[in-house]
């Protein structure tokens, strides 16, 4: 009778001479100083890295105290590293004259890296509309590749979740404090030309008009952009709705865009502008700033009466 093979296996020498704490530590992601020359930026990274005043302050802080919060990297097949989170820290290190970046190397798939990259930036104080637009789009595309269907072509959004950790548009909305419809609007912005999207970032074009413009063809959008520059004004929501309807019918010619954009909007009526430095020196110091308009109106009223009286005496 053959002996039953034992399920017992001898422990390795490493496990014999290491504590539980040490073994747990070995499982943790290592934090290392990675040479900057081996770190590649994340492909199509949606968040902008600017050499502004905040960046200079971050560079100075890193020069004095180092990188307090490690960046997150994933190792690529070629042995180089891909930056998942910490693009501003990497740039600050370059400005500070450092050659390495304090980093945590995580074992992430491409889609897991996208999710991590997007979510790690949600905590930022200021996020531009264009940054949200491309970040939301990247995240939802990663979700679809992981087997989660999110149809953004209509509202309500259709969802099919798989697994307890499945993320949906609704879940993402809860994470970032946005409604499903608002997320859909942001993703529509990725269809704008870079020039129009920049105007959205600058606050010159509001969200709803921008969404309507995103349905125009690239050529039509550039015609709109030209009219914005010529008329020094941006289209209203009503104007963009009309342009979109004409575009859908194939009737949005350059002349139609010019006619719509040339319309005078209520907020673009001619204004009277008074230079503060010139006006203020004509007003007594005893008149408080919040009474300036009332004082000027009364002064004009008195002057108008004076001119009428003088005119009547001269008849």
C-alpha positions as CSV (number, residue, x, y, z in Angstrom):
1,X,0.0,0.0,0.0
2,X,1.5,3.3,-1.1
3,X,2.0,5.9,1.5
4,X,-0.1,9.0,1.3
5,X,1.9,12.0,0.2
6,X,2.0,14.6,2.9
7,X,0.7,18.1,2.3
8,X,3.3,19.4,4.7
9,X,6.0,21.6,3.1
10,X,9.2,22.7,4.7
11,X,9.5,26.5,5.3
12,X,12.2,28.3,3.4
13,X,15.3,29.5,5.2
14,X,14.2,33.1,4.6
15,X,10.9,32.5,6.4
16,X,12.6,30.7,9.2
17,X,15.0,33.6,10.0
18,X,12.6,36.5,9.5
19,X,9.8,37.9,11.6
20,X,6.2,38.3,10.6
21,X,6.7,42.0,10.5
22,X,9.7,41.7,8.2
23,X,7.7,39.3,5.9
24,X,4.8,41.8,5.8
25,X,7.2,44.5,5.0
26,X,8.6,42.6,2.0
27,X,5.1,42.6,0.6
28,X,4.8,46.3,0.7
29,X,5.5,48.5,-2.3
30,X,9.0,49.8,-2.1
31,X,9.7,53.6,-1.9
32,X,12.9,54.4,-3.7
33,X,14.7,57.4,-5.3
34,X,14.3,56.8,-9.0
35,X,16.5,58.8,-11.5
36,X,14.4,61.4,-13.3
37,X,16.0,60.3,-16.6
38,X,14.3,56.9,-16.2
39,X,10.8,58.3,-15.6
40,X,8.4,58.9,-18.5
41,X,5.2,61.0,-18.2
42,X,1.9,59.3,-18.3
43,X,0.6,59.1,-21.9
44,X,-2.1,61.7,-22.7
45,X,-1.8,63.0,-19.1
46,X,-4.9,65.3,-18.9
47,X,-3.6,67.6,-16.1
48,X,-1.5,70.6,-17.0
49,X,1.9,71.3,-15.4
50,X,2.8,75.0,-15.4
51,X,5.9,76.8,-14.4
52,X,3.8,79.3,-12.4
53,X,4.3,80.9,-9.0
54,X,2.9,77.8,-7.2
55,X,5.4,75.6,-9.1
56,X,8.3,77.8,-8.0
57,X,7.2,77.6,-4.4
58,X,6.9,73.8,-4.6
59,X,10.4,73.6,-6.2
60,X,11.8,75.8,-3.3
61,X,10.1,73.6,-0.7
62,X,11.5,70.4,-2.3
63,X,14.9,71.9,-2.4
64,X,14.8,72.6,1.3
65,X,12.8,69.6,2.6
66,X,12.8,67.0,-0.2
67,X,9.7,65.3,-1.6
68,X,7.4,64.7,1.4
69,X,4.8,62.7,-0.4
70,X,6.3,60.1,-2.8
71,X,5.2,60.0,-6.4
72,X,3.6,56.9,-7.8
73,X,5.2,55.0,-10.6
74,X,4.6,51.8,-12.5
75,X,7.5,49.9,-14.1
76,X,7.3,49.3,-17.9
77,X,8.4,46.3,-19.9
78,X,11.5,48.0,-21.1
79,X,12.7,48.6,-17.5
80,X,11.8,52.3,-17.5
81,X,9.1,53.9,-15.3
82,X,5.8,55.5,-16.1
83,X,4.7,58.4,-13.8
84,X,1.2,57.7,-12.6
85,X,0.9,60.4,-9.9
86,X,3.3,63.3,-9.2
87,X,3.9,65.2,-12.4
88,X,4.1,68.5,-10.6
89,X,6.6,67.0,-8.1
90,X,8.7,65.6,-10.9
91,X,8.9,69.0,-12.6
92,X,9.6,70.7,-9.3
93,X,12.5,68.3,-8.7
94,X,13.9,69.3,-12.1
95,X,13.6,73.0,-11.3
96,X,15.2,72.4,-7.9
97,X,18.2,70.7,-9.6
98,X,17.6,67.3,-8.2
99,X,18.3,64.1,-10.3
100,X,16.0,61.7,-8.6
101,X,12.3,61.5,-7.5
102,X,11.2,59.9,-4.3
103,X,8.7,57.4,-5.6
104,X,6.5,54.4,-4.7
105,X,6.6,51.8,-7.4
106,X,3.2,50.0,-7.7
107,X,2.3,46.9,-9.7
108,X,-0.5,48.4,-11.8
109,X,-2.0,47.5,-15.1
110,X,-2.6,50.2,-17.7
111,X,-6.3,50.6,-16.7
112,X,-5.5,50.5,-13.0
113,X,-2.9,53.2,-13.6
114,X,-5.4,55.4,-15.4
115,X,-7.9,55.0,-12.5
116,X,-5.2,55.8,-10.0
117,X,-3.9,58.8,-11.9
118,X,-7.4,60.3,-12.4
119,X,-8.6,59.7,-8.8
120,X,-5.3,61.0,-7.2
121,X,-6.0,64.4,-8.8
122,X,-9.6,64.8,-7.7
123,X,-8.3,66.3,-4.4
124,X,-6.6,69.2,-6.2
125,X,-8.0,72.7,-5.3
126,X,-8.4,73.9,-8.9
127,X,-9.1,71.7,-11.9
128,X,-9.6,73.2,-15.3
129,X,-12.7,72.2,-17.4
130,X,-10.3,70.7,-20.0
131,X,-8.5,68.7,-17.4
132,X,-11.8,67.3,-16.1
133,X,-13.0,66.6,-19.6
134,X,-10.1,64.4,-20.6
135,X,-9.6,62.8,-17.2
136,X,-13.3,61.7,-17.0
137,X,-13.1,60.4,-20.6
138,X,-9.9,58.4,-19.8
139,X,-11.5,56.9,-16.6
140,X,-14.7,55.8,-18.3
141,X,-12.8,54.3,-21.2
142,X,-10.8,52.3,-18.7
143,X,-14.0,51.2,-17.0
144,X,-15.4,49.9,-20.3
145,X,-12.3,47.9,-21.0
146,X,-12.7,46.3,-17.6
147,X,-16.2,45.2,-18.5
148,X,-18.3,48.0,-17.2
149,X,-20.6,49.5,-19.9
150,X,-21.2,53.2,-19.7
151,X,-23.3,54.8,-22.5
152,X,-22.8,58.5,-22.5
153,X,-24.8,59.2,-25.7
154,X,-28.0,59.8,-23.9
155,X,-29.4,60.5,-20.5
156,X,-30.0,58.7,-18.2
157,X,-26.7,56.9,-18.4
158,X,-27.0,53.1,-18.9
159,X,-24.8,51.1,-16.6
160,X,-23.8,47.5,-16.3
161,X,-21.6,46.7,-13.3
162,X,-19.6,43.7,-12.7
163,X,-17.8,42.9,-9.4
164,X,-18.1,44.6,-6.0
165,X,-15.5,47.2,-6.9
166,X,-17.1,48.1,-10.2
167,X,-17.3,51.8,-10.8
168,X,-20.1,53.5,-12.7
169,X,-20.8,57.0,-13.9
170,X,-22.9,57.5,-10.8
171,X,-20.2,56.3,-8.5
172,X,-17.7,58.6,-10.2
173,X,-20.2,61.5,-9.8
174,X,-20.4,60.8,-6.1
175,X,-16.6,60.7,-5.9
176,X,-16.1,64.1,-7.5
177,X,-19.4,65.8,-6.5
178,X,-20.8,65.9,-10.1
179,X,-24.1,64.7,-11.5
180,X,-24.1,62.1,-14.3
181,X,-25.3,64.8,-16.7
182,X,-22.5,67.1,-15.7
183,X,-19.9,64.4,-16.3
184,X,-21.5,63.8,-19.8
185,X,-21.1,67.5,-20.5
186,X,-17.5,67.6,-19.5
187,X,-16.7,64.6,-21.8
188,X,-18.4,66.4,-24.7
189,X,-15.8,69.2,-24.3
190,X,-13.1,66.8,-25.6
191,X,-14.7,67.3,-29.0
192,X,-13.9,71.0,-29.0
193,X,-10.9,72.5,-30.9
194,X,-8.0,73.3,-28.6
195,X,-8.6,77.1,-29.2
196,X,-12.2,76.9,-28.1
197,X,-11.4,74.6,-25.2
198,X,-8.9,77.2,-24.0
199,X,-11.6,79.8,-24.0
200,X,-13.6,77.5,-21.8
201,X,-10.7,77.2,-19.4
202,X,-10.4,81.0,-19.3
203,X,-14.1,81.3,-18.4
204,X,-14.9,83.2,-21.6
205,X,-17.2,80.4,-22.9
206,X,-19.6,78.9,-20.4
207,X,-20.3,75.2,-20.1
208,X,-23.7,74.9,-21.9
209,X,-22.7,77.0,-24.9
210,X,-19.4,75.0,-25.1
211,X,-21.3,71.7,-25.1
212,X,-23.5,72.9,-28.0
213,X,-20.4,74.0,-29.9
214,X,-18.8,70.5,-29.4
215,X,-21.4,69.1,-31.8
216,X,-20.2,71.3,-34.7
217,X,-17.6,70.0,-37.2
218,X,-14.0,71.1,-36.8
219,X,-14.4,73.5,-39.8
220,X,-17.5,75.0,-38.3
221,X,-15.9,75.5,-34.9
222,X,-13.0,77.4,-36.5
223,X,-15.5,79.6,-38.3
224,X,-17.1,80.3,-34.9
225,X,-13.6,81.0,-33.5
226,X,-12.9,83.5,-36.2
227,X,-16.2,85.4,-35.5
228,X,-15.3,85.4,-31.8
229,X,-12.1,87.2,-32.6
230,X,-13.7,89.6,-35.1
231,X,-16.6,90.6,-32.9
232,X,-14.7,90.3,-29.6
233,X,-17.5,88.4,-28.0
234,X,-18.5,84.8,-27.4
235,X,-21.8,83.2,-28.4
236,X,-24.7,82.8,-26.0
237,X,-26.4,79.5,-25.2
238,X,-29.3,80.4,-27.5
239,X,-27.0,81.2,-30.4
240,X,-25.0,78.0,-30.0
241,X,-28.3,76.0,-30.0
242,X,-29.3,77.6,-33.3
243,X,-25.9,76.9,-34.8
244,X,-26.1,73.3,-33.7
245,X,-29.5,72.8,-35.3
246,X,-28.3,74.3,-38.5
247,X,-25.2,72.1,-38.4
248,X,-27.4,69.0,-38.0
249,X,-29.3,70.0,-41.1
250,X,-26.1,70.7,-43.0
251,X,-27.1,74.3,-43.3
252,X,-24.5,76.0,-41.1
253,X,-22.6,78.0,-43.7
254,X,-20.1,80.7,-42.8
255,X,-22.6,83.4,-43.6
256,X,-25.1,81.9,-41.1
257,X,-22.4,81.8,-38.4
258,X,-21.5,85.5,-39.1
259,X,-25.2,86.5,-39.0
260,X,-25.8,84.8,-35.7
261,X,-22.6,86.0,-34.0
262,X,-23.2,89.6,-35.2
263,X,-26.4,89.8,-33.2
264,X,-26.3,92.2,-30.3
265,X,-26.8,90.4,-27.0
266,X,-28.3,92.1,-23.9
267,X,-25.0,91.9,-22.0
268,X,-23.2,93.5,-24.9
269,X,-25.1,96.7,-25.1
270,X,-23.0,99.8,-25.2
271,X,-21.8,101.0,-21.8
272,X,-20.5,104.2,-20.4
273,X,-17.1,103.7,-18.7
274,X,-15.8,106.2,-16.3
275,X,-12.1,106.2,-15.2
276,X,-12.0,106.0,-11.5
277,X,-8.8,108.1,-11.0
278,X,-10.3,111.0,-13.1
279,X,-13.8,110.9,-11.5
280,X,-12.7,110.4,-7.9
281,X,-10.7,113.6,-7.7
282,X,-13.8,115.6,-8.7
283,X,-15.8,114.1,-5.8
284,X,-15.4,115.5,-2.2
285,X,-13.6,113.2,0.2
286,X,-16.7,113.3,2.4
287,X,-18.7,111.3,-0.1
288,X,-18.2,107.5,0.7
289,X,-17.4,105.1,-2.1
290,X,-20.8,103.4,-2.0
291,X,-22.4,106.8,-2.6
292,X,-20.3,107.7,-5.6
293,X,-22.9,106.7,-8.2
294,X,-25.7,108.6,-6.4
295,X,-23.4,111.7,-6.2
296,X,-22.5,111.5,-10.0
297,X,-26.1,111.1,-11.0
298,X,-27.2,114.2,-8.9
299,X,-24.3,116.2,-10.3
300,X,-25.3,115.3,-13.9
301,X,-28.9,116.2,-13.1
302,X,-28.0,119.6,-11.7
303,X,-25.7,120.3,-14.7
304,X,-28.4,119.3,-17.1
305,X,-30.8,121.8,-15.4
306,X,-28.1,124.5,-15.7
307,X,-27.7,123.9,-19.4
308,X,-31.5,124.0,-20.0
309,X,-31.9,127.2,-18.1
310,X,-29.0,128.8,-19.9
311,X,-30.4,127.7,-23.2
312,X,-33.9,129.2,-22.3
313,X,-32.3,132.5,-21.3
314,X,-30.5,132.7,-24.6
315,X,-33.7,132.5,-26.7
